[in-house]
Amino acid sequence: MLGSRAPLYLYGRYDWYDTMYKVTGDVFDNPRWAREAVTTGFNWFPDPHFILKASYSRRTIGLPSNNLEETVALGVAAQF
């Protein structure tokens, strides 16, 4: 199944979350806990029992100082 017939699936994802969103009472809404992430990658199936996966993620954190995280992930899975 190698070659042009091996399925390749591209994907992308966008996440935004803030663990201090809509706080109540005297709790301070700290912008440090706001996060935004964009992830893209692929899953390749060169064989029905073998999968290769790769992804790249770029995440920013609410505060301006040192607020960028970049991650690369590689994975292999096999079924016997």
PAZAPA-4460 file (N, C-alpha, C; in steps of 0.05 Angstrom, whole numbers, plus 32768, in hexadecimal, padded with zeros to 4 digits):
% residues 80
    n_x    n_y    n_z   ca_x   ca_y   ca_z    c_x    c_y    c_z   seq   type   mol
   8010   7FE8   8000   8000   8000   8000   8011   8019   8000     1      M     A
   802B   8017   7FFF   803C   802E   7FFE   8038   803D   7FE4     2      L     A
   8040   8056   7FE5   803E   8067   7FCD   8026   8079   7FCE     3      G     A
   801B   807F   7FB6   8005   8093   7FB5   7FEB   8089   7FC1     4      S     A
   7FE8   8070   7FC6   7FCF   8065   7FD1   7FCE   8066   7FEF     5      R     A
   7FE5   806C   7FFC   7FE6   806E   801A   7FD7   8087   8023     6      A     A
   7FC2   8085   8033   7FB3   809C   803B   7FC4   80AF   804D     7      P     A
   7FC0   80C9   8047   7FCD   80DE   8056   7FB7   80F1   805F     8      L     A
   7FB4   80F5   8079   7FA0   8107   8083   7FAD   811F   8090     9      Y     A
   7FA7   8137   8086   7FB0   8150   8091   7F9B   815A   80A5    10      L     A
   7FA4   8167   80BA   7F91   8172   80CD   7F9C   818C   80D9    11      Y     A
   7F8A   819C   80E3   7F90   81B4   80F1   7F7C   81B9   8108    12      G     A
   7F85   81C7   811C   7F73   81CC   8133   7F7A   81E7   813F    13      R     A
   7F66   81F5   8148   7F6A   820E   8156   7F5D   820C   8172    14      Y     A
   7F6B   8214   8187   7F61   8213   81A2   7F65   822E   81AF    15      D     A
   7F51   8236   81BE   7F53   824D   81CF   7F46   8246   81EA    16      W     A
   7F54   824B   8200   7F48   8246   821A   7F54   8258   822E    17      Y     A
   7F45   825E   8243   7F4D   8270   8259   7F42   8264   8272    18      D     A
   7F53   8259   8283   7F4A   824D   829C   7F41   8261   82B1    19      T     A
   7F44   827B   82AB   7F3A   828F   82BE   7F23   829F   82B1    20      M     A
   7F16   8294   829C   7F01   82A2   828E   7EE8   82A4   82A0    21      Y     A
   7EDD   82BC   82A1   7EC5   82C3   82B1   7EC8   82BB   82CE    22      K     A
   7EDC   82C4   82DB   7EDF   82BF   82F8   7ECA   82CF   8307    23      V     A
   7EC5   82C6   8320   7EB1   82D3   8331   7EBE   82DF   834A    24      T     A
   7EAF   82F1   8355   7EB8   82FD   836F   7ED1   830D   836D    25      G     A
   7EE3   8309   8380   7EFC   8318   8382   7F13   830B   8373    26      D     A
   7F0D   82F6   8364   7F23   82E8   8355   7F2C   82F8   833E    27      V     A
   7F46   82FC   833B   7F52   830B   8325   7F53   82FB   830C    28      F     A
   7F49   8306   82F6   7F4A   82F9   82DC   7F66   82FD   82D0    29      D     A
   7F78   82EC   82D6   7F94   82EE   82CE   7F97   82E6   82B0    30      N     A
   7FA0   82F9   829F   7FA3   82F3   8283   7FB8   82DE   827D    31      P     A
   7FC8   82D7   8290   7FDD   82C2   828D   7FD1   82A7   8285    32      R     A
   7FB8   82A2   828D   7FAC   8288   8289   7F9D   8286   826F    33      W     A
   7F9D   829A   825E   7F91   8298   8243   7FA5   828A   8231    34      A     A
   7F9C   8277   8221   7FAD   8268   820F   7FA0   8268   81F3    35      R     A
   7FB1   8267   81DF   7FA8   8264   81C3   7FBC   8252   81B5    36      E     A
   7FB2   823D   81A7   7FC4   822A   819A   7FBA   8223   817F    37      A     A
   7FCC   8221   816C   7FC7   8218   8151   7FD8   81FF   814C    38      V     A
   7FCB   81E9   8144   7FD9   81D0   813F   7FD3   81C6   8123    39      T     A
   7FE7   81BC   8116   7FE4   81B0   80FB   7FF5   8197   80F9    40      T     A
   7FED   8185   80E8   7FFD   816D   80E6   7FF1   815A   80D1    41      G     A
   7FFB   8141   80D2   7FF1   812D   80C0   7FF3   8111   80CC    42      F     A
   7FE2   80FF   80C2   7FE2   80E3   80C8   7FE6   80D4   80AE    43      N     A
   7FF9   80C3   80AC   7FFF   80B4   8093   7FFD   8097   8099    44      W     A
   7FEF   8088   8088   7FEA   806C   808B   7FF8   805D   8074    45      F     A
   8012   8058   8076   8020   804A   8060   8017   802D   805E    46      P     A
   800B   8022   8073   8002   8007   8074   7FE9   8006   8087    47      D     A
   7FD6   7FF5   8082   7FBE   7FF5   8094   7FC5   7FF0   80B2    48      P     A
   7FDD   7FE5   80B7   7FE4   7FDF   80D3   7FFB   7FF1   80DE    49      H     A
   8000   8007   80D0   8016   8018   80D7   800F   8035   80D2    50      F     A
   8013   8047   80E5   800C   8063   80E3   8023   8074   80EC    51      I     A
   8028   808A   80DD   803B   809E   80E4   802C   80B8   80E8    52      L     A
   8033   80C6   80FE   8025   80DF   8104   8039   80F5   810B    53      K     A
   8034   810D   8102   8045   8124   8109   8034   813C   810D    54      A     A
   803C   814D   8120   802C   8166   8125   803F   817C   812E    55      S     A
   8036   8195   8129   8044   81AD   8132   802F   81BE   813F    56      Y     A
   8036   81C8   8157   8024   81D9   8166   8032   81F3   816E    57      S     A
   8023   8209   816C   802D   8223   8174   8019   822F   8188    58      R     A
   8021   8232   81A1   800F   823B   81B6   8019   8255   81C2    59      R     A
   8007   8268   81C6   800E   8281   81D4   7FFF   8282   81EF    60      T     A
   800C   828E   8202   8001   8291   821D   7FFB   82AF   8221    61      I     A
   7FE7   82B5   8232   7FDC   82CF   8235   7FF0   82E6   823B    62      G     A
   8006   82E2   8248   8018   82F8   824E   802C   82FC   8238    63      L     A
   8036   8314   8235   8049   831A   821F   8065   830F   8222    64      P     A
   806E   830A   823A   808A   8302   823E   808D   82E3   823A    65      S     A
   809E   82DB   8228   80A3   82BF   8222   8089   82AF   821F    66      N     A
   8078   82B8   820D   805D   82AD   820B   8059   8299   81F4    67      N     A
   806E   8290   81E7   806B   827E   81D0   8077   8262   81D6    68      L     A
   8067   824E   81D1   8070   8232   81D3   806C   8225   81B8    69      E     A
   8081   8218   81AE   807F   8209   8195   8085   81EB   819B    70      E     A
   8075   81D9   8190   8079   81BD   8195   8077   81AD   817B    71      T     A
   8089   819A   8178   8089   8187   8162   8085   816B   816E    72      V     A
   8073   815C   8163   806E   8141   816D   806F   812D   8156    73      A     A
   807B   8116   815A   807C   8101   8146   8073   80E7   8154    74      L     A
   8064   80D7   8145   805A   80BE   8151   8059   80A8   813C    75      G     A
   805B   8090   8146   8059   8078   8136   8047   8064   8144    76      V     A
   8035   8057   8135   8024   8043   8141   8023   802B   812E    77      A     A
   8022   8013   813B   8021   7FFA   812B   800D   7FE7   8139    78      A     A
   7FFF   7FD9   8129   7FEC   7FC4   8133   7FF5   7FA9   8128    79      Q     A
   7FF8   7F96   813A   8001   7F7C   8132   7FEB   7F67   8137    80      F     A
***
